Amino acid sequence: MKQSYIVAFWSPLAASHPHFCLDFFIPFLQKYGDIQCLDLQSRQDARTIRLLRQANLVIIGLPPIPAAFRRYFCDNWIPFSNVCYAFLDYLPALQTDIRRICHTYRLAEPSVMRIPYNIRFREAVRSGQSHDYLKEELPQYKTTDFHLCIQELTRSGKLILKTLDENLLIRSNGFKNVHHI
């Protein structure tokens, strides 16, 4: 990647804990180029919407429950030129609901990020110790939960990179990638 990119992380629904694991994504993505990550939380002021429209990629985070998706797509949908969806606080037991949500809203299931629920990582982020936690846990993969968390975050990071590459290719060929539902 030879260009600069802006990836905006945003949740359209006010959540008590929009948690995108940016402590993982920022260093992961910056290894691949000049990629700036913005955490816009759930703000919806004019400046935030303008930043979202200018970003190369918008990651929209929603809890993996049908009501959240219905509320966003039916009441608050904002079209962006390049978007990915992230299920926040994903639990593997919710796989059936995720398939149903993807089918209902015509989302390609492999292209949806699943930001895992991991209480130990969340607490490390809150206390400012996430880098220490990742260094401590990563070499040993002490817990299955941690292994699944890192595996899904890595898959999500690669999905972000792939989407940015596809967006660059589409724009260089003169096409515009608009998400339609």
C-alpha positions in Angstrom: 0.0 0.0 0.0 1.6 3.2 -1.2 -1.2 5.6 -0.3 -2.4 7.1 2.9 -5.7 5.9 4.2 -8.1 6.9 6.9 -10.2 4.2 8.5 -13.1 5.5 10.7 -14.6 3.3 13.4 -18.1 4.4 14.3 -21.2 3.1 15.9 -24.5 4.8 14.9 -26.2 3.6 18.1 -25.2 5.0 21.4 -23.6 2.1 23.1 -22.4 1.8 26.6 -19.1 0.3 25.3 -18.4 0.6 21.6 -15.2 -1.5 21.7 -13.3 -1.8 18.4 -10.0 -3.1 19.8 -8.1 -0.2 18.3 -5.2 -1.0 20.5 -4.9 -4.1 18.3 -5.9 -2.6 14.9 -3.7 0.5 15.0 -0.3 -1.3 15.2 -1.5 -4.1 13.0 -2.6 -1.8 10.2 0.3 0.6 10.4 2.7 -2.3 9.6 1.1 -2.3 6.1 1.3 1.4 5.3 0.2 4.9 6.2 -3.2 4.0 7.8 -4.7 6.3 10.3 -7.5 5.1 12.5 -10.2 7.4 13.9 -12.4 6.3 16.7 -15.6 8.4 16.3 -17.5 6.4 18.8 -21.3 7.1 18.3 -21.2 10.8 17.7 -23.5 12.1 15.0 -22.8 15.8 14.8 -22.2 17.4 11.4 -18.4 17.3 11.7 -18.4 13.6 12.5 -20.6 12.8 9.5 -18.3 14.8 7.3 -15.3 12.9 8.6 -17.1 9.6 8.0 -17.9 10.6 4.4 -14.3 11.6 3.8 -12.8 8.4 5.2 -11.4 5.7 2.9 -13.2 3.1 4.9 -16.0 3.3 7.5 -16.3 0.4 10.0 -19.8 0.5 11.4 -20.1 -1.3 14.7 -23.3 -2.8 15.9 -24.1 -5.3 18.6 -25.0 -8.7 17.0 -28.7 -8.5 17.8 -31.4 -8.2 15.2 -33.0 -5.1 16.8 -29.7 -3.1 16.5 -29.5 -3.8 12.7 -33.2 -3.1 12.2 -32.8 0.2 14.0 -29.8 1.2 11.9 -30.9 0.0 8.5 -34.5 1.1 8.9 -34.2 4.3 10.9 -30.7 5.7 10.8 -29.0 4.3 7.6 -26.4 6.6 6.2 -24.8 5.6 2.8 -21.0 5.6 2.7 -18.9 4.9 -0.4 -16.9 2.2 1.3 -18.1 0.4 4.4 -17.6 -2.8 6.5 -19.8 -3.9 9.4 -18.5 -5.2 12.7 -20.5 -7.2 15.2 -19.3 -5.8 18.5 -18.9 -8.0 21.6 -19.4 -11.1 19.4 -19.9 -14.5 21.1 -19.5 -17.6 19.0 -22.8 -19.0 20.4 -24.5 -16.2 18.4 -23.5 -17.7 15.0 -27.1 -18.5 14.0 -28.3 -15.0 14.7 -25.4 -13.6 12.7 -26.3 -15.8 9.7 -29.9 -14.5 10.0 -28.8 -10.9 10.3 -26.5 -11.2 7.2 -29.2 -12.8 5.2 -31.9 -10.3 6.2 -29.7 -7.2 5.4 -27.9 -8.8 2.4 -24.4 -8.7 4.1 -21.8 -11.1 2.9 -21.1 -13.1 6.1 -17.3 -13.5 5.4 -17.0 -9.8 5.0 -18.5 -9.0 8.4 -16.0 -8.5 11.2 -16.7 -10.2 14.5 -15.1 -8.2 17.3 -15.0 -10.8 20.1 -16.1 -10.3 23.6 -13.0 -10.8 25.8 -13.3 -9.4 29.3 -9.6 -9.7 30.1 -8.6 -7.7 27.0 -11.3 -5.1 27.7 -10.1 -4.6 31.2 -6.5 -4.3 29.9 -7.7 -1.6 27.5 -9.6 0.3 30.2 -6.5 0.3 32.5 -4.2 1.3 29.6 -2.4 -2.1 29.8 -3.5 -3.5 26.4 0.0 -3.6 24.9 1.3 -5.4 28.0 -1.6 -7.8 27.9 -1.0 -8.6 24.2 2.7 -9.1 24.7 2.2 -11.3 27.8 -0.5 -13.5 26.3 0.4 -13.6 22.6 3.5 -15.9 22.7 1.8 -18.5 24.9 -1.8 -18.4 23.8 -2.6 -19.2 27.4 -6.4 -19.4 26.9 -8.6 -20.5 24.1 -10.6 -17.3 24.5 -7.5 -15.3 23.9 -6.5 -17.4 20.9 -10.0 -17.0 19.3 -9.9 -13.3 20.0 -6.5 -12.7 18.3 -7.5 -15.0 15.4 -10.7 -13.0 14.8 -9.0 -9.6 15.2 -6.3 -10.7 12.7 -8.9 -11.9 10.3 -10.7 -8.5 10.7 -7.5 -6.6 10.2 -6.9 -8.5 6.9 -10.4 -7.8 5.9 -9.8 -4.0 6.4 -6.6 -4.2 4.3 -8.4 -6.2 1.5 -11.3 -3.7 1.5 -8.9 -0.8 1.2 -7.0 -2.5 -1.7 -10.3 -3.2 -3.5 -11.4 0.4 -3.0 -8.1 1.6 -4.5 -8.5 -0.7 -7.5 -12.1 0.2 -8.1 -11.3 4.0 -8.0 -8.2 3.6 -10.2 -10.4 1.9 -12.8 -13.0 4.7 -12.7 -15.7 2.9 -10.8 -17.4 4.0 -7.6 -18.1 1.4 -4.9 -21.4 2.3 -3.4 -23.0 0.0 -0.8 -26.7 -0.7 -1.7 -29.2 -2.6 0.3 
